[in-house]
Each structure stands twice: as C-alpha cells, then as structure tokens.
C-alpha cells in the first residue's frame, strides 16, 4: 500500500483525510477521488479559465509522441541527479513532479529513485492528470496550480519540472531544508529545424535564469537529433509544444504537408537548491 498523501485543503489549508473515496478537512470541504485514481484540488474559484492547461487532444498527442521514446534522453540523467542529490538525512524522501502532464516521465523516473517515500504528480490540466493516474497507482496524482500547491510547507525534498512553468517563490516554502528542484528547460537549439517550418525567423531558446533564493548545484546539457517518419508523429510533436497555441494558419498548413522531419532536440537540466 502506498503511503497516504499529505494533501491540504485548497480552500482553508487544513489537512485532508481520506474517508472511502472522499478527501475531507475539518471544515467539511470535500474533494472526490476520481475513478481513475486522482483528486482535483483546483477549486472553481481559483481557475482563470474554464479548462486550464492542455486540452484532451494535446494530452493524447503528447502521450503518443513520448511513448515512441523520442525524449528518453532525459530519463537517465534526471534519475541519476535526483539519486545523487537527495540528502541521506531525508531518507526516505518525498518527491513532486510539477506539470507532470500525462505522467510519462513521472512514472519512469520516480520508480527508479532509490529513497522515495511519497511520490506526487501534479498538473493544472485535469485531462492530463486523468491520463497520468492510469500509469501507476502508487503515485499520488492531483490537479492543482503551482501558485497554490496544496501540500504542507517543507514537506517536499525534490521537485521535478520538465518543460513546465514554475512559481519558484511559492515553491520555496514547500521544499524541505536542503530540498532542490530538478528543472528541465529547452536547450538553445531545441527543435530549431522544426521551428523553421512554423516561423519566418526561428530563434534560439533563452537559458533559464537563476531563481531568487536558490543556488546552483549542477548543470547537464543534452543534445541529439531525431527523425520523425510520418505526418502523424510530426503533428503530435506540433500539438504538444507551445508553438501550437499561437501558430498561424500558414504555419499549420506547412506542418500538415510534412511527411518526414529531422530536427534537433536539446535540454538543459539545472539543479537548484533552496538557500
């Protein structure tokens, strides 16, 4: 049996206790555990849009693309870095993946951490968490925003975030002493050739700047080339990237015509430790 999650009520911040399939706090705020095995801790009043985050079509595209192993270059480095920097004083450790998406990376990486105790996967997209929850029932999956993480202060030893935005200011108080963030961001030339089919002028990605109240422990730079051999794979990649949100119709037409694509992939991994 997995260790019980340390969820807090997103309305009043009191501890949530699970009774049958309902998480309830002492003020009787209740949150149902969905049949897929996740809990939605993003109240309606805290949503900026009706359906925040990636929609169902984008999540399906991401799942199909990642399961073809095109981004598996990330798996071993992220796993090794977490195992290296987890303090033996926090043994076993609590892990949180912020912006877990469909849970592909969460499931593989967290199941290879040597000293994990409670593992969480969190995303603001309910459609994403619904898919993720089917991967592993020992991981506690929940819907929430990184600006209001419903977990106790200093309860998390390692936060993983892969190509996801992060409110570092709010995250700091959730990390334990010595806790750290494994931050994966696009490298300088990530998908550069692919972007040339979308924009008139493709630009390099900017590096992540050091967040306030964190120190840099380590950096790993990864580079490779992938070749997509079908139009459906190219469309899946397109739909899972931020480019899809604001692409022009001309760009979408250009992508629809491609039947093969060779492009760079590049990722920067930074280990930021809470000061």
C-alpha positions in Angstrom: 0.0 0.0 0.0 1.3 3.5 -0.9 1.9 5.9 2.0 -1.0 8.3 2.5 -0.6 11.7 0.8 -0.1 14.9 2.8 -2.8 16.9 1.0 -4.1 20.2 2.3 -7.5 21.7 1.7 -7.0 24.2 -1.1 -9.8 26.4 0.4 -8.8 26.6 4.1 -5.4 24.9 4.2 -6.3 22.3 6.8 -5.2 18.7 6.4 -7.3 16.5 4.2 -8.1 13.0 5.4 -9.4 10.3 3.1 -12.7 8.6 4.0 -13.7 6.0 1.4 -13.2 7.9 -1.8 -13.5 11.4 -0.4 -10.8 13.7 0.9 -12.3 15.9 3.6 -11.0 18.6 6.0 -12.2 19.6 9.5 -14.3 22.3 7.9 -16.1 19.7 5.7 -14.6 20.8 2.4 -14.8 17.7 0.3 -12.9 16.5 -2.8 -13.8 13.3 -4.5 -11.2 10.8 -5.6 -11.9 10.1 -9.3 -12.4 6.6 -10.6 -9.0 7.0 -12.4 -7.3 7.5 -9.1 -6.6 11.2 -8.9 -8.1 14.1 -6.9 -8.9 17.5 -8.2 -7.6 20.2 -5.7 -8.2 23.1 -8.0 -11.4 24.8 -6.9 -13.5 26.5 -9.5 -12.9 29.9 -7.9 -9.2 29.5 -8.3 -9.4 28.8 -12.1 -8.5 31.6 -14.5 -10.2 29.7 -17.4 -12.9 27.1 -17.5 -10.4 24.4 -18.6 -6.9 25.4 -17.6 -3.9 23.7 -19.1 -3.6 21.4 -22.1 -6.8 20.1 -23.6 -7.6 16.4 -24.3 -6.3 16.5 -27.9 -2.9 17.9 -26.8 -2.6 15.4 -24.0 -3.3 12.5 -26.4 -0.7 13.8 -28.8 1.9 14.2 -26.0 1.2 10.6 -24.8 1.6 9.1 -28.3 4.7 11.1 -29.0 6.5 10.4 -25.7 5.8 6.7 -25.8 7.8 6.5 -29.0 10.8 7.3 -26.9 11.9 10.4 -28.7 12.7 12.3 -25.5 14.1 9.3 -23.5 17.4 11.1 -23.5 16.1 12.8 -20.3 15.3 9.7 -18.3 18.7 8.5 -17.1 20.2 12.0 -16.3 17.2 13.1 -14.3 17.1 9.8 -12.3 20.8 9.9 -11.6 20.7 13.6 -10.5 17.9 13.0 -8.1 19.5 10.0 -6.6 22.8 11.9 -6.3 21.5 15.0 -4.5 18.8 13.5 -2.2 20.1 14.1 1.3 20.6 10.9 3.4 19.1 12.9 6.3 15.8 12.8 4.5 15.6 9.1 3.9 13.2 8.2 2.5 12.3 11.3 0.5 9.1 12.9 -0.7 9.1 13.7 -4.5 6.8 16.0 -6.5 6.6 16.4 -10.3 5.0 19.8 -11.1 3.5 19.9 -14.6 3.5 16.1 -14.8 1.4 16.1 -18.0 0.4 12.6 -18.9 2.8 11.2 -16.3 5.3 9.6 -18.7 8.4 11.0 -17.1 6.9 10.9 -13.6 6.2 7.2 -13.7 9.6 6.1 -15.1 11.8 8.5 -13.1 10.1 8.2 -9.7 10.1 4.4 -9.9 13.8 4.5 -10.2 14.6 6.7 -7.2 16.4 4.8 -4.5 15.0 6.5 -1.5 11.5 7.7 -2.4 8.6 7.6 0.2 5.7 9.6 -1.1 5.6 10.5 -4.8 3.2 13.1 -6.3 2.3 14.0 -9.8 0.6 17.4 -10.3 -0.7 19.3 -13.3 -3.2 22.1 -13.8 -4.8 20.2 -16.6 -7.4 17.7 -15.4 -7.3 15.9 -18.7 -3.5 15.4 -18.2 -3.8 14.1 -14.7 -6.7 11.8 -15.7 -4.3 10.0 -18.2 -1.4 10.1 -15.8 -3.3 8.4 -13.0 -3.7 5.3 -15.1 0.0 4.7 -15.2 0.8 4.0 -11.5 -1.5 3.7 -8.5 1.4 4.2 -6.0 1.9 7.8 -7.2 -0.5 10.4 -5.8 -1.9 12.3 -8.8 -3.7 15.6 -8.3 -4.9 18.7 -10.1 -3.6 22.0 -8.8 -1.7 25.1 -9.8 2.0 25.8 -8.9 0.9 29.1 -7.4 -1.2 27.2 -4.8 0.4 23.8 -4.1 -1.9 22.0 -1.5 0.9 20.3 0.4 2.5 21.3 3.8 5.4 23.7 3.9 8.8 22.0 3.9 7.2 18.6 3.1 8.9 18.0 -0.3 12.6 17.0 -0.7 12.8 17.1 -4.5 10.6 18.9 -7.1 10.9 17.7 -10.8 9.7 20.0 -13.5 10.1 19.2 -17.2 9.4 22.0 -19.7 6.8 23.4 -17.3 6.5 26.9 -15.8 7.2 27.1 -12.1 6.3 29.7 -9.5 9.7 29.5 -7.6 8.6 32.0 -5.0 5.7 29.8 -3.9 7.7 26.6 -4.4 10.4 27.6 -1.9 8.3 27.2 1.2 7.2 23.7 0.1 10.8 22.4 0.0 12.5 20.9 3.0 15.8 22.2 4.2 18.3 21.1 1.6 15.5 20.4 -0.8 16.0 21.1 -4.5 14.4 21.5 -7.9 15.4 19.5 -11.0 14.5 21.9 -13.7 14.4 20.8 -17.3 14.2 23.5 -19.9 14.6 23.6 -23.7 18.3 23.9 -24.8 19.4 26.7 -27.1 18.8 24.7 -30.4 15.8 22.6 -29.2 13.6 21.9 -32.2 15.3 24.7 -34.2 14.7 23.0 -37.6 11.1 22.2 -36.7 10.5 25.9 -35.8 11.8 27.0 -39.2 8.6 25.4 -40.6 6.5 27.5 -38.2 8.1 30.9 -38.0 9.6 33.1 -40.7 12.6 33.5 -38.4 13.4 30.8 -35.9 15.1 32.0 -32.7 17.2 30.1 -30.1 15.7 29.3 -26.8 16.9 31.6 -23.9 18.5 29.8 -21.0 16.8 29.6 -17.6 17.9 32.3 -15.2 18.8 31.5 -11.6 15.8 31.9 -9.4 15.9 34.0 -6.3 16.7 32.2 -3.0 18.2 29.2 -4.8 21.8 28.2 -5.5 23.0 26.1 -8.5 24.3 22.6 -7.6 24.7 21.1 -11.1 24.0 21.6 -14.8 23.7 19.0 -17.5 23.3 19.9 -21.2 21.8 17.3 -23.6 21.8 17.4 -27.4 20.6 14.9 -30.0 18.8 14.6 -33.3 15.6 12.8 -34.0 13.8 11.9 -37.3 10.1 11.7 -37.4 9.0 9.5 -40.3 5.2 10.0 -40.5 3.0 13.0 -40.7 1.1 11.9 -37.6 4.2 11.9 -35.5 5.0 15.4 -36.7 1.5 16.6 -35.9 1.8 15.0 -32.4 5.0 16.9 -31.8 3.4 20.1 -33.0 0.4 19.8 -30.8 2.5 19.1 -27.6 4.6 22.3 -28.0 3.8 25.9 -27.1 4.1 26.7 -30.8 0.7 25.2 -31.4 -1.1 27.7 -29.3 -0.4 30.8 -31.4 0.6 29.3 -34.8 -0.8 30.9 -37.9 -2.9 29.0 -40.4 0.0 29.2 -42.8 2.3 27.5 -40.2 -0.4 24.8 -39.6 -0.6 24.2 -43.4 3.2 23.9 -43.6 3.2 21.3 -40.8 0.4 19.4 -42.4 2.4 19.0 -45.6 5.4 17.4 -43.9 5.8 13.6 -44.2 9.3 13.4 -42.6 11.2 15.7 -40.3 14.7 15.7 -38.9 15.3 18.2 -36.1 17.5 18.9 -33.1 16.5 18.2 -29.5 18.3 19.9 -26.7 17.6 20.1 -23.0 19.3 22.0 -20.1 19.0 20.4 -16.7 19.6 22.6 -13.7 19.7 21.5 -10.0 18.5 24.5 -7.9 18.8 24.0 -4.2 16.8 26.1 -1.7 19.0 28.5 0.2 
